[in-house]
Amino acid sequence: MKVKLITDASCCMPKEIYEKERIGIFESVIMYEGKEFRELTELNRTEFLNGLITFDPYPTSTQVLGKDVLEVYNKAIEDGYDEILYLGLAATVSSQMNVARLIVKQVKDRIKITIYPTNLVAGSQGSMVYNSIKMLKQGKSVEEIVAYLDSIKEKIYSIGVAVDMESLFKSGRVKRGSVKGLMASLLKMKPLAEINTKDGVIGVGAGISFKSAISKMIDKIKEHTDPNITYDLFMADALNPELMKLYEEEVKKVLKINEIHHWEMSPVMAMSTGKGAVTATVCPTLPVEK
């Protein structure tokens, strides 16, 4: 069976991997300065991230367009695939999976489509896609891949830090007039957020400096991981490679790390975290077949 893997552009995988592995992409649409851009193929990411602090009104986004979903499905059929596996992002974050399900009705008589809710987002979702790529190369079936993803889903953990509260204010994640927002702004604190299967993205405190933030994130990583397991590490940044490297070095001190990947935070994710944000995702390493 020839299986086409599809996922969301917001999972932070580099374009090079999408192209090399022929992964289908569902892109959110970002609206700013009176124009619409698909987040991966039409947006100048560097220009967009550099402008986040000054855009007025602040950019907004919407889920993938139905016609784009149909185009991806039809392309898989034209390319001779027998089956599609779509790894979708958390419903707590976006209704994008609903669009994918709706369009299935238009092609279900021509190809089998399995929609798998990762219940995750960003690097957490990306780590599942990365493992799925490996398993497809091993000749695993969609059923085997889904069973494996189910087994590791709760063991994947992501936590990141933003430079300040400004993007959280502008995106509406935190209200400027709230006590929490006012205190964090006055103290110039570095807000922390984790990704889990229950809540999607959730705030988990803040650090008074990057050093403090990294220390708190490492404590969280130790709390949510098993020191006896070997992990792959997926780092992602919004134009802040120096902080990403500092964070990576601290993660390596507390966990057994097999592979390390340096990815780019997606524009949609960066809209909430702001330029300079950094995340780390740890995912159990896929066992090597003997």
N, C-alpha and C positions, 0 to 999 in steps of 0.2 A: 504493500500500500504506500502510495506517495502522499505524504502529509504536508500540508501548508500550515505553517505556524503564523499566527497573527496576534498582535498585541497593541498597546497604546503608546503613542509617542511620549507620554508623560512618565514612562517607566525609566527614563534616564539613560537607556542604552545609546551608545554612539551611532551616528548614521552609518559609519563604516561597517558595523556589525549587521545592521539591518540589510545593507546592500550585499555584503559578502555572503550572508546566510539566507538571503532572499526572504526576509521576514516581512509579512504584510503589516502595514501601519494604519491605525486609526488615529487621526490627528484632531485635537481640539482646535477651535478657531478663536484667535485672540483679536479683540477689537481695540484699536487705539489710534488717536489722531485721525479719526474719521474713516479708517480703513480696516479691512479684515485680512488676517493672515493665518494660514495653517501653520501650527507652531513649529514644525520641524522643517518642512520643505520650502516655506515661503518667507519665514521670518529671519531677519538678521539678528541672531541671538545676542551677540556682543553689543550691538547698537541698542537693542531693546533693554538689556540688563543695565547698561550704563545710563539709560534714560529713566529708569524706574523712579528715581528720587524726584524727578522734575515733571513727569507727565501730569497734566491737569486738563480734563478729568483723568482719573487713574484708569488703566486698562481693565477690561472685563474679558471673560472667556465663556464659551459655550461648548457643549459636547460635539463630537464628530457629526458631520452632516450625513443624512441618510443616503444621499447620492454618492458620497465618498465611500460609504460602507459597501454599497452595491457594486461600485467599481472595483473594490478590492476583492470581493467575492467572485465577480465575473472574471477578473484577471487570473485568479487561481484555477478556475474552470478552464479557461483558454490555455493555460500553461500545462494542463493535463494532470492536475492533482486529483486524487481520489477522495481526499478528506481534508477538512479544515479543523484546526484546534485553535480557538481564540482564548487567550488568557487575559481576562478583563480586570480592570481596576475596581477598587472597593466601591460598593454602592453608597457608602457613607460619604464618599467624596464626590462622586459624579453619577449621573444617570446614563452614562455612555453605553453601558451594557444593554440597557433597554432598547437603544437604537439598533444595536447589533442583532438583538433577538427579533426585533420587528422586521428587519430586512431579510432575515433567514427565510421567511415565508415566500419570498420571491424566487429563491433558488433551491429550496429543499428537495425538489424533484430531480435536481441535476448533480448535487453533491451532498455528502454527509457533513454536517457541521456540529462540532461539540463546543459549547460555550462553557468555559471553566471560570467561575468567580474566584479570583485569588484572595479576595477580601483584603487586599493590600494595595499599595500604591508606591510610586517612585522607585527607589532602589530596591525595596523589598519585593515589589512586583518584578522588577528587572532581574533579580537573582533567580526567580522561578523560571523566567523566560530563558535565561542563560543555561540553566540546568536542563530545560526541555530541549534546547538545541543539541546539547551533548547526548541526551538520550535518543533523539531521533537519529543521530549519527551512529549510535549503537544498534539501531534497528528496532528500537522499542515501539510498541504500539501506543496509540492514544490512551487506551485503557491502562496500560502500564505506567505511562507518564502521569496520568491523573492520580493513580494510586500512590505514586511516589510523592507527588506534590502535596497530597493530603497528609502524608506522613511527616513532612518537614515544615508545613505551613506555620505551625505554632512555635517552631524553633528558630524562625527567622526574626531578626530584630534590627530595627533602624532607629537611630536617634541623631538629631542634628541641632545646630545652633545658628541663629540669625545674628546679624551685626547689631541691630537695634530694633525698636518697636515700630519704626516709621511705616514699614510696609504692612505690618499687621494692622496698624491704624487705617491706612489707606484702603486695604482690601476688606476692611470691616471685621476682621477676626477678633480685634479688641477695640472697644469704644474709647475714644480719646477722653471722654469725661468720666470713665469708670475709675474707681479707686485703684484697681489693679493696674490699669493703663497709665494713670497719672504717676504712681509711684515708680513703675518700671521706667517711664520716660525720664523722670527727674534723676533717677539713679543711673541712667544710661546702661541699664542692665541688658544682658545678652539672653534673649528668650530661648528656651529649649523645647523641642517637640519630638515625640516618638510616634512610631507607626505600629499599630497592632490590629489584629483581625476583628476585634470587637468594635473599636471606635474610629478606625481609620487613622487620621492624624489628630493628636491630642497634646496640648501643652503640659509640660511636666516641670515647670519651674524656670529658673533663670540663674545665670552667673553674673557676678559683679564685674568680671573681666573675662577675657578669653581663656586665661589660665584656669580660673575658677570654673568656667563653663565646661572645659574639657575634663576637668577632674570630676565634675558631677556626672558627665556623660559616661565616663569610664566606670563609675560606680554603678550606673544604671545597666551598662553592658554586662558587668559581672553578675548583677542581680538576675538578668534574664538569659544567661547562657550557662553552658556546662563546660568547666575547664578540661574535662576529659574528651571533649569532642573537637575535631579539627574543622575549622571554618574557612570559607572563602570570604574575603573582605572586598566590599564594593564601596569605594569612596566617590562622592559627587560634590561638586562645588559650583557656586555661582560667581565665577571670576575671582576666586580666592585660593590659588594653589598653595600658597605658603601656609595658610591655616590648615588646609586639607592635609598637608604633609605632617604638620605637628600633631594633628589628631591621629593620623594613621600610625605614627610612631608609638603613641601611647596605647592604642588598641593592640599593637603587636606585643606589648609587654605583658598583657594579661590573658591572651588567648593563643591557641595553636592555630596559626594561619597558613593555609596552603597557597591559594592564589590571591593576588591583589589586583584590583581593577580600578582605574581612574576614569570616571565618567563625568559627564556634564549635567548639572541640574537642569531639568526641563524649564522652559520659559513659564509654563503654567504654574509649576511649583514655586519658581522664583518670584512670581507675582505676590505670593503670600509671605515669603521669607526675606525677600530683598536681595540686592547685590551683596556678595560677600558671604552668604550663607554656606554652610558645609554640613554634609550628612555622612554617616557611616552605616553600612548595612552588613550584618554578619549572617551567613547562611551556611548550614552544614555542607561540607564538601561531598559531592556525589561519589559514592564508593566506586573504586576502580574494579572493573570486571576482570576476572582471572580466566 
